[in-house]
Amino acid sequence: MANSYLNRTSGTASLNTKMTFSVWAKRSLISSSVALFSFSTDGSNELYFRFMDNDTLQVYSQKSGTKIIERKTNRVFRDASAFYHLVLQIDTTQSTASDRVKFYVNGVQETSFSAETNPSQNEAITYVSSATFEIGRKTTSTNLNFDGYLSHVAFVDGQALAPTVFGETDSTSGIWKFKSPSGVTWGTNGFHLKFENSGNLGLDSSGNSNTFTVNGNGRQALDTPTNVSATYNSITRLGDYNILSNGNTTQKETSSVGQRQAMCTLGGFTGKWYAEFKMINLGPQDGSSPYCGVLSMNNYVYNTYLGNNGIAMHPNGNVYKSASVVDSQTSITYTTNSIVSIALDITNNKCHFRVNGGTWLASGNPANNTGGYDISSLNTGDALTFASSVYNNNCQWDANFGNGYFGTTAITSAGSNGNGSLFEYDVPSGYYALNTKNINTYG
């Protein structure tokens, strides 16, 4: 969440010339300056690691008001669909100046920088002791909160460790993946935050008991480096007034500029998928919009009606596909606080809609592959995915792609057949949440 961070006060450092920071981070908000990690004793003695507003990575440190460390990448990081594994390694004892600060992204060292300032050999970063440590925010600022998902945040006090301590290359896929650190000497201020205890997200698992205080409305998510969930895609949302928030599970229109779409980060070429959309605020509508549905990922247009380039259910019950009405029923409708379920069957070219767990439209039964709406014309070789549209002031959808929340509010009662995912209503047999594990197994 954009107002969330964790903090604690450190003790005396084990060794103030060597340290390692490791984090798995999935961005929600791009093109904005957001901090991953920082510590300071005051505004003149600090170190922070962040994404900048041009989507590059930066580490910056000053001592007594004088810059001693800076690295700013030339490469940008705009992927909002996956976790980056980021490792910052500092070892000022190295004889070669450029070896004293190192970045690693998904196990590969970054070597191209637009700014590079190296610390002096054996430079002591004294302000790692008795400092304010913060995760997800810059200690000397209140407007750089990280917006996205963080997993397995680790700090090692007194050692410069390789990224292979925290990750490894999958032997089959060649993809860099999470690895649980073992045999690590964490040092006095070292910690490992797994976020596995929903009642105590700041719990330190390193053995040091360096537990953090949780601030804001951050929450535990099922979206992790080992199983990445679909969210709205901040790259494709476009439009200054089409706002995504709550880890890219909320879409809201903040002006009267017209129609705006948002689609998922993940899609499928085959398989059966399920998602829920809660209509938080219908906005000043006439019943014909906003709407939610399905489209081809390559057929996305941010400022058009979803029913024009996909299939969508409208509040008044009508269903549009490719700009034509395919169902004009009005017995099942939705309004503010209604939850629309979508069952997408790419294998059999079907899409099904229901409202508040009731009857599926068009005599549908997703589990038996009966009824519903034909989407073969949309399935043209591109991945199909979920999407929604908002229209004019304060119109808002909260999507649940399996994490068990609508915005920051937990579902009231988990339905059955979630297969590890959490939805408000029963998931049709054979349907799954859109995440990487399920795509690998059922897609």
N, C-alpha and C positions, 0 to 999 in steps of 0.2 A: 504494500500500500504506500501511497505517496506521502503519508504523514508518519510512517513507521520507521523506527530505528532501535538499535540496542546499544546500551552503554554500560561501562564499568570503569573503576579507577584502578590502574595498574600498580604493582609493587616495584621493588628495585629490580632492574633488568639483570638477567643472568650474564649477558655479554652485549654491550651496546654497539658493537661493530658488525654483528651478524644477525639476520632475521629473515624469515620467510612468511609470506602471506599467500594463501591459496583459497580460491572461491569458485564455485560453480554458479554462474549467473545467467539468467534468461531475461532479456530486456522486454519491457512493455512500452515504455516511453522512449522514443528515439528523438534525435536532434534536440537534446536538452542535456544540460550539465547535471550529472547525478553521481554521488559519491558511493563507492563500494566500502571503503574502509578508511579510517583516519585516527590519528592520536595527536595530542598536543598538551602542553602545559600552559600555554597562552598563545595569543595571536601571532607572536614572533617566533615561536618554537613549535613547529608542527610538521607532520607528514601526512599526505593523503593520496589516495589512489582512486581515480574516477574516470568515467566517460565524459568527454567534453561535448559542448553543444553542436560540434561538427562531427560527432560520432567517432572521434579518435580516442585513444587511451592516453592518460597522463598520470605519471607519478611526480609529485612535487614535494620538496621539503625545504624548510628554511630554519636557520639556527641564529638566534639573536637578531632576527630580521634580515639576515643575509641568505640568499638562495644557495644551498649546497648540493641539491639533487634536482634534476628534472629530466624526464624522458617523455616525449610526446610522439606518438606513432604517426607515420604517414598513412598507414592503412586505416580504413574506417570499419566500424563494426555495427551493422544495421540489421542483422538477422534477429527477428523477433519470434522465430519459430523454434529455436533450439537453445540449449545451454552452451555458453562458452566456459571453458575451464581456464581461469586466469591465475597465473603464479607470478608474484613479485619476489625477487630474490635480491637481498642486499648483503654484500660482504666487502666492507671497506678495507680489509687487510690485503686484498689482491694487489699485486704489483702493477698490473695493466689497468689503466684508469677505466676503460670501457667495460671491464669485467666486474666492476664493483656494484653495478646495478643491472639486473637482467629481468626482462619480461618474457613470459612464455604464454602462448595462446594455444590451447589444445595440444600441448606437448611440444610445440615448435617455438624456438626462440625468435622474438622480434628483433630485427637488426636495422631497420630503416626508420629513422626518426627525423622529425622536422625541428626538434629542439633537443639538445643533449648537454646536460651539465653533470659532471662527475664529481663525487666527493673526493676530498684529499685522502691519501692513503692513511689508514687507521683512524679516519675521522670518527669520533665518538658521537653517536646519536643519543645524547644524554637525556633528551626529553621523552624517551621510551619508558623512563622510570617515573613513578608517581604522576602518571599522565591520565587524561581522560581518553579512553578508547571508545570509538563508536563504529558500529557496523550499519551500513546503509545510510550514513549521513556524514557530512564534514563537521568536525567538532566546533569550528569557529564560524559556522553558517547554519541558518535554519531553513534554507530554501534549496538544498541540494540532496534531498532525500531520494534514495534509489526507488524507482518505480518498476517493479518486476518481481522475479522469483530468485531467491538465494538458497543455496544448498551447500552443506558441508563447508562451512567457513572455518578456516584454520589459520592459526598464527603460531609460529615456532620462534621462541626467544633464545637466541644464541647459536643458531645454526642456519646455514644457507643450503637448503635442500632442493634437489632436482624435482621437476614436475612428476617424474615417475614414482615418487612416493605417494602421490595423490591420484594418479591416473595411469592408464595403460592403453596400448593399441589392441583392439580386438583382433584375434588371429584370423577370424573368418571374414569380417567386413572391412578391416583396416581402419575402422572408426575409433577415434580416441574416446575412451569411456572411463567412468568412475572406478576408482580403486580405493578400498578402505585403507587408510594409513595404518601401519603397524610398526612396532619397534622404534617409535619416535621418542626422542628425549625432548620434551616440549619446552623445558626451561621455566623460569619463575612465572612469566607472564603469558606463557603459551596456553592455547585453548583450542577446542574442536567443537563447534556447534553443529550438531546434526539436525536440529529442529524436529526430532522424532517424538518429543513429548509435547502434545498439543496444549497441555496445561502449564508448561514451563518451557517456552520456546528458547529461552536464553541459557538452558542447561548445558554446562560444559562437560563433554565426554572424554576429555584428555586425561582425567585423573587429578587435575590440579584444583578442581572446584572453583575455577575462575568463571562463575556463572554471571551472565549479563542481565540487566534490567530491560524489560521489553516496554517500549513506548509506542503510542499510536494504536491503530486498529489492525495491525498485521495479524495474519492467521496462518495456520498450517495448511498446506495444499498437497494434493496427490500428484501434482506436477513436479517431477523430479528428473535429474540427469539420466536415470535408468529407465524412465517411462515418461516421455514428454507428452503433455496433453494439448489438444487444440485450444486456441484462444482466438479472439479477434486479431486480425493482422494489422498492426499499426502502420506498416509500409503502404498498404493499399487503401486505407480508410480515406486519405486525402481530405482536403477541405478544413479550414481553420475552425469551423463550427461543428464538425462531426467528431465529438470528443470520446475517446476511449479511456477507461479507468478501471480500477479494481482488478489489476493484473490483466487488463484487456479482456474482461468478461462483461463490462458494461459499455453500452453505446448510447450516447446522448447528443441530441441536437440542441445547440444553444442560441440559435438565431432563427430568423424567418427566411432563410436563403433557399428553402426548398428541400428536395429529396436528397438523401445521402445514404449510401450503402456501406456495409462493412462485412467482410467475409472471413472465414477461418484461416488459420495458418496451415492446417493439415487437410488433406483430402484423400479420397480413395479412387482407384481405378476399378475396383470390384469390392464385394463384401457388403455387409449390412450394418448400418450405423444409426445411432440414436442421440438426440440432444433435446434440451428443453429451453424455452425462451419465456421469460416472465415480463409481461407488459407493465412496467412500473408507472409510466405516465403516458397516456394516450395522446396528450397534447391537444391543441385546438383543431381537432380533426372533424371530418364529416362522416366517419365510419368506413371510408374506403382505404385509408392508410393510417398508420404504418403497417408493415407486414414482415413476416419471416418465411424462410423457405430454403431453397437449394439452387445452386447454379454451378456451371463449369468454371473452374478457376481461371481459365484463359478467356472467359466471356464476361469478366468483371468490369463494370463501369460504375464509378463512384457516385455519379449524380443522376442516375436514372432509376426508374421504378423496377424493383426486383422482379416483378411479374413480366417485365418486358424482355429480360435476358435470362430468366430462370423460371422457377415455379414458386408461387407464393400464396399464402392464405392471408386474406384481408380481414379486418375486424368485423365487417358485416357478413362474413361467411363465404364470400366469393373466393374462388381460386382462379388465379391467372397463370398462364404458361405462355411464354414467348409472345406476350402482348395480346393474347386472346383469352377470353373467359372459357374455362373448361368445366366450371361448376358454379352455378349461381344460387346454390342453396343458402337459406338464411336461418335455418333452424339451429345451427351451431355457430355461435359468434364469440368474440372475445372483447374484453374491455380492460380498464386499469385493474391490475393485480391478477389477471388471468394468466395461466401457464399453458403455452402451446407446446405440445410434443410433436416432434418430427421423426419419423422412421424412414430412413433412406436406404432403399434396397437397390444398390447399383448392379448386383448380379442379375436381377430380374427386371431392371428398369422400372422400378416402382417408387413412388413417394407417398407417404401417408401422413395425415394430420389429425390431431384430436385436441380438445380443450379441457383442461382441468381433469384429466384422467378419464374422460367420458368416452363416448362412442367415436370410433374412427370414421372420418368422412368417407363418402363414396363407398359405403358398405365394406370398408376395409377391414382386413385382419392380417396385419403384417406377418404374424407367426405362421399363418397358413398360405401366404402369398395370394390372397384373394382381395378383390376390390382395389381401392386406391387409385392413384393417377399415373398414367404412363409417362415416363420421362426419357424414352429412347431417343427422342429428338435432341435432348440436352447431352446425352452420353455419346459424344463424338470423338472419343479418344483422349480427352482431357480429364484430369481428376475432378470429381464432383465434390462439393463441400457445402456446409451450412452457411447461411448468410441472413442478414436482416437489414431493414431500412428504417430510418427515422425521418420525420417530416415536421419541420418547424419547431417553434419554441418549446424547450423542455421535454420533448418527446424522448422516451427512454426505454430501452430493452436491457434486462439483465439476463445473460445466458449462463446456463449450466451445462458444461461439456463433460461432466462427470466428477467434478471436484466437490460437489455437494453444497454449493453456495449459490445464491442469487445476490450478486454484489457482495456485501459484507454480512449478509444474513444467511444463516445455515438453513437448509431445507427443513421443513417441519416434521416430516416423517419419511424416512428412506423407503423407497419401493423395493420390490424384490428383483432378483435376476440382474443385479448390477455388475456382476463379475469383477468385483473389486472397486468399481466406480459407484458414486452416490448420486442417485436421482430422486426427485420427488415422487414419481410414479413408477409403477412396474414397467420394466423394460421388456418389450416383446421377445419371446424366445428366439435365439439366434442372432440378436442384434447386440451391438457393442458400442461403448464410448469410443470416440475418435481420438486415439492416442497411439504412440509409436509401437507399443507392445502388441496392441490389438491389430494394427495394420500389418505388422510382421507375421502374426499368427493367422488372421482371418481375412486380410485384405488381398 
